[in-house]
Amino acid sequence: MKAIAYNIKPDEKEWLVLANYKKHDITIIANSLTVDTLVFADGKEVLLVFNNDFLTAEMIAGLKLLGLKYIATSSFETDHLDLKAAHIAGMKIANVPLSEKTQTPRMRMEQVIKNLDQWAAGKCVGKACCCQNNCGVAKTLK
C-alpha cells in the first residue's frame, strides 16, 4: 500500500521502517499534519497518524479528495480523530489495541504494519478496527 506518515518521532520511524521491511511504500514527513500539509498525501491510500495529530472533519474531507481510503493511528486512543467524519467519507480507521503486546514503540509499529497488511489483503483489521461501519466482523472480534 502507498502510505504517508506525518510527525513521526525518530524512535518510531526506526521501528516503523524495521516492521515494514519494504512491504509497503511509506513516505515519511517530519511536518505535523495540518490543512496546509495535506497536499503531501496526494496519490497515497493510507494516512499514518503519529503523536496524536488531530484530524478534523475538514482535514478528512481533504484527504478523501486526495484519494485516501484508510487512516491508521499508532496510538491506543482515537479521540484525536473525527471518527464520524471518517465514516461519512467512507474511510476505514485502525488504531493499536491496548494490550501487554503493544506497550513499546516497536510493538506499536508492528501493529500499524499488521493493519496495513490486513487492508492490503482486503481484510478487516479485527480488534484494531475503529470504523463506525456496521460490518459486524470487527464488532464480534472486540
Secondary structure, 3 states (H helix, E strand, C coil): CEEEEECCCHHHHHHHHHHHCCCCEEEEECCCCCCCCHHHHCCCCEEEECCCCCECHHHHHHHHHCCCCEEEECCCCCCCECHHHHHHCCCEEECCCCCHHHCCHHHHHHHHHHHHHHHHCCCCCHHHECCCCCCCHHHHHC
